[in-house]
Amino acid sequence: MVRLVDHELTSSAFAARITASTGASLPACLLGELASLSGSLHGDASRRVKALFDEVERQGEEQVIAHHLSTGLPLPGLGHHLYPDGDPRAAALLALL
């Protein structure tokens, strides 16, 4: 859980850490973190990935991927600008699988 949740000092991790520093319970800390994810400047990637999956369901993966590649649209959930060489948490998480 820590590898997935602790994403350097993002606003959600910061919110969880601030909440924890007050002696709040784990559920309260997670609630603070999730609340910050509801903002479009931080947690909107999940909504975009869901929209992409919905689009794939309607049109098929080949058409959707081809459209994104031909127009230069980024694929939501892939290629985060902070990690041009890949998310450093990925190797540890994949090793667990």
C-alpha positions in Angstrom: 0.0 0.0 0.0 2.8 2.4 0.9 4.5 1.9 -2.5 1.3 2.7 -4.3 0.1 5.6 -2.1 3.4 7.4 -1.3 4.1 9.2 -4.5 6.8 11.6 -3.4 5.2 14.8 -2.2 2.1 15.0 -4.3 -0.8 17.0 -2.9 -2.6 13.8 -1.9 0.4 12.3 -0.1 1.0 15.7 1.6 -2.7 15.8 2.7 -2.4 12.3 4.1 0.8 13.2 5.9 -0.6 16.4 7.4 -3.7 14.5 8.5 -1.5 11.8 10.1 0.6 14.4 11.9 -2.5 15.4 13.9 -2.9 11.9 15.3 -5.8 11.1 13.1 -6.8 7.5 12.3 -5.7 5.6 9.2 -9.2 5.9 7.7 -9.2 9.6 8.3 -5.7 10.0 6.7 -6.9 8.0 3.6 -10.1 10.2 3.5 -7.9 13.3 3.4 -5.8 11.9 0.6 -8.8 10.8 -1.4 -10.4 14.2 -1.0 -7.4 15.8 -2.6 -7.6 13.3 -5.5 -11.1 14.6 -6.4 -9.6 17.8 -7.8 -9.1 17.9 -11.5 -5.4 19.1 -11.2 -4.4 15.9 -9.4 -6.7 12.9 -9.5 -8.2 13.4 -12.9 -6.0 10.7 -14.5 -8.3 8.0 -13.1 -11.3 9.6 -14.8 -9.5 9.9 -18.1 -8.4 6.2 -17.9 -12.0 5.2 -17.2 -13.1 7.2 -20.2 -10.5 5.5 -22.3 -11.7 2.1 -21.2 -15.3 3.1 -22.0 -14.1 4.2 -25.5 -12.3 0.9 -26.0 -15.5 -0.9 -25.0 -17.5 1.0 -27.6 -15.0 1.1 -30.5 -12.5 -1.6 -29.9 -8.9 -1.3 -28.7 -7.2 -1.2 -32.2 -9.3 1.7 -33.4 -8.9 3.7 -30.1 -5.1 3.1 -29.9 -4.7 4.0 -33.6 -6.6 7.2 -33.1 -4.5 8.2 -30.2 -1.3 7.4 -32.0 -2.3 9.1 -35.2 -3.4 12.3 -33.6 -0.7 12.5 -31.0 -3.2 12.3 -28.1 -1.6 10.8 -25.0 -2.9 7.6 -23.6 -4.2 8.4 -20.1 -2.4 6.6 -17.3 0.8 6.2 -19.3 3.9 8.4 -19.7 3.8 10.6 -16.6 5.9 13.7 -17.2 7.6 13.3 -13.8 8.9 9.8 -14.8 10.2 9.9 -18.4 12.1 6.7 -17.7 9.2 5.0 -16.0 7.8 5.1 -12.5 10.5 4.0 -10.0 7.8 2.1 -8.0 7.0 -0.1 -10.9 9.9 -2.5 -10.6 9.2 -3.3 -6.9 5.5 -3.7 -7.6 6.1 -6.0 -10.6 8.5 -8.1 -8.6 5.8 -8.7 -6.1 3.5 -10.0 -8.9 
